[in-house]
Amino acid sequence: MAISFDEGLDLDEVLENLSDADAGVRRVAVMELRELDEDDAIPLAVKALSDSDANVRKEAAQVMDEFEGAETIQALVGALADSDEGVRTTAAAVLAETQDPTAGPILMQGVGSTNIFVKAASLHGLRGLRLAESEPLALENLEHAEPTVRRESVGVLAYLKSVSILPVLMNTAANDSDENVRRAAIGSLVYCPDDQVTDTLTKGLSDDNWLVREESAFVLGKIAPTSAVNALIDAMSDEYWQVRVKTAAALGKLKDPAAVDVLGQALSYNISNLRKESAAALGEIKSPNALPFLQVATEDVDPDVRKIAQWAIDQINKGD
């Protein structure tokens, strides 16, 4: 049976199609719920989340992004425990975007679930709501055995931007056993006062995991603490070029002439992204000592490197 979207939807027809034996027909009928009044659509979408076909349930979860209210949120939290991964991840994605004020208490109940996915997705949904009541839950779950739960707990705390929890985030960044949790905690420090977090971030440049080191360099570039220059210069010798790219960018933000030599040497590395970022950083620093390096870079095989090198030379020649 084929279904087409009409300008005017007939509720009785939608109801009939939602009970059709063909899952494809039911799925299209669920899509049409967007066009109905909320009072009619929400109960039908909730019911569709119990459909025997996973694609219909997934569509129902997606349709929920059109609606608000406790009934919608409760149904989505329930869908986090669906047997189908697509349904679970769709429900989680919709909850992650909610700004519905009724969602807080329901999501906090979800955090109490023994199902790891439900718990983690509920924490993720709480982030954007920035509820002070979620802080104790997040702090408690920073001790959870499952790294995914700890990572999402970091996200909740990061969104709250509370100075009182800064020591907890720094401790997690330095000491959590999971690299993804440490990386998330490092990222959470980006909005914190640089005089309090610089030491944690510079230590992060020596983390065993390169993604944590990369994130540390990125955050240092954002907050640009002058005391980090030596640690960043050392990080330009990192074995991973991705770390060096973020480090070069951070050194450009610090604008310290002490970084000219290491950035100039990076212009000869075989990774074009690193050469581009190093040339740009030298243009930010504006030290005449960078000119010999940049003159060579104007003959680089990569046209973008040549362009940025010339821009950097122009910046230096213009002075302040």
VENMOPE-V298142 format. One record per backbone hydrogen bond with DSSP energy under -1.0 kcal/mol. CO is the residue of the C=O (numbers start at 1). NH is the residue of the N-H. If there is no record, write none. Layout:
co:CO nh:NH
co:CO nh:NH
//
This chain:
co:10 nh:14
co:11 nh:15
co:12 nh:16
co:13 nh:17
co:14 nh:18
co:16 nh:19
co:17 nh:20
co:22 nh:26
co:23 nh:27
co:24 nh:28
co:25 nh:29
co:26 nh:30
co:27 nh:31
co:28 nh:32
co:30 nh:33
co:31 nh:34
co:32 nh:35
co:33 nh:36
co:37 nh:41
co:38 nh:42
co:41 nh:45
co:42 nh:46
co:43 nh:47
co:44 nh:48
co:45 nh:49
co:47 nh:50
co:48 nh:51
co:53 nh:57
co:54 nh:58
co:55 nh:59
co:56 nh:60
co:57 nh:61
co:58 nh:62
co:59 nh:63
co:60 nh:64
co:62 nh:65
co:63 nh:66
co:64 nh:67
co:69 nh:73
co:70 nh:74
co:71 nh:75
co:72 nh:76
co:73 nh:77
co:74 nh:78
co:75 nh:79
co:78 nh:81
co:79 nh:82
co:84 nh:88
co:85 nh:89
co:86 nh:90
co:87 nh:91
co:88 nh:92
co:89 nh:93
co:90 nh:94
co:91 nh:95
co:92 nh:96
co:100 nh:103
co:103 nh:107
co:104 nh:108
co:105 nh:109
co:106 nh:110
co:107 nh:111
co:110 nh:113
co:115 nh:119
co:116 nh:120
co:117 nh:121
co:118 nh:122
co:119 nh:123
co:120 nh:124
co:121 nh:125
co:122 nh:126
co:126 nh:130
co:127 nh:130
co:131 nh:134
co:132 nh:135
co:134 nh:138
co:135 nh:139
co:136 nh:140
co:137 nh:141
co:140 nh:143
co:141 nh:144
co:146 nh:150
co:147 nh:151
co:148 nh:152
co:149 nh:153
co:150 nh:154
co:151 nh:155
co:152 nh:156
co:153 nh:157
co:154 nh:158
co:155 nh:159
co:156 nh:160
co:157 nh:161
co:162 nh:165
co:163 nh:166
co:165 nh:169
co:166 nh:170
co:167 nh:171
co:168 nh:172
co:169 nh:173
co:170 nh:174
co:171 nh:175
co:172 nh:176
co:178 nh:182
co:179 nh:183
co:180 nh:184
co:181 nh:185
co:182 nh:186
co:183 nh:187
co:184 nh:188
co:186 nh:189
co:187 nh:190
co:189 nh:192
co:193 nh:196
co:193 nh:197
co:194 nh:198
co:197 nh:201
co:198 nh:202
co:199 nh:203
co:200 nh:204
co:203 nh:206
co:204 nh:207
co:209 nh:213
co:210 nh:214
co:211 nh:215
co:212 nh:216
co:213 nh:217
co:214 nh:218
co:215 nh:219
co:216 nh:220
co:217 nh:221
co:218 nh:222
co:219 nh:223
co:220 nh:224
co:225 nh:228
co:226 nh:229
co:228 nh:232
co:229 nh:233
co:230 nh:234
co:231 nh:235
co:233 nh:236
co:234 nh:237
co:235 nh:238
co:240 nh:244
co:241 nh:245
co:242 nh:246
co:243 nh:247
co:244 nh:248
co:245 nh:249
co:246 nh:250
co:247 nh:251
co:248 nh:252
co:249 nh:253
co:250 nh:254
co:251 nh:255
co:256 nh:259
co:257 nh:260
co:259 nh:263
co:260 nh:264
co:261 nh:265
co:262 nh:266
co:264 nh:267
co:265 nh:268
co:266 nh:269
co:271 nh:275
co:272 nh:276
co:273 nh:277
co:274 nh:278
co:275 nh:279
co:276 nh:280
co:277 nh:281
co:278 nh:282
co:279 nh:283
co:280 nh:284
co:281 nh:285
co:282 nh:286
co:287 nh:290
co:288 nh:291
co:290 nh:294
co:291 nh:295
co:292 nh:296
co:293 nh:297
co:294 nh:298
co:296 nh:299
co:297 nh:300
co:302 nh:306
co:303 nh:307
co:304 nh:308
co:305 nh:309
co:306 nh:310
co:307 nh:311
co:308 nh:312
co:309 nh:313
co:310 nh:314
co:311 nh:315
co:312 nh:316
co:313 nh:317
co:314 nh:318
co:315 nh:319
//
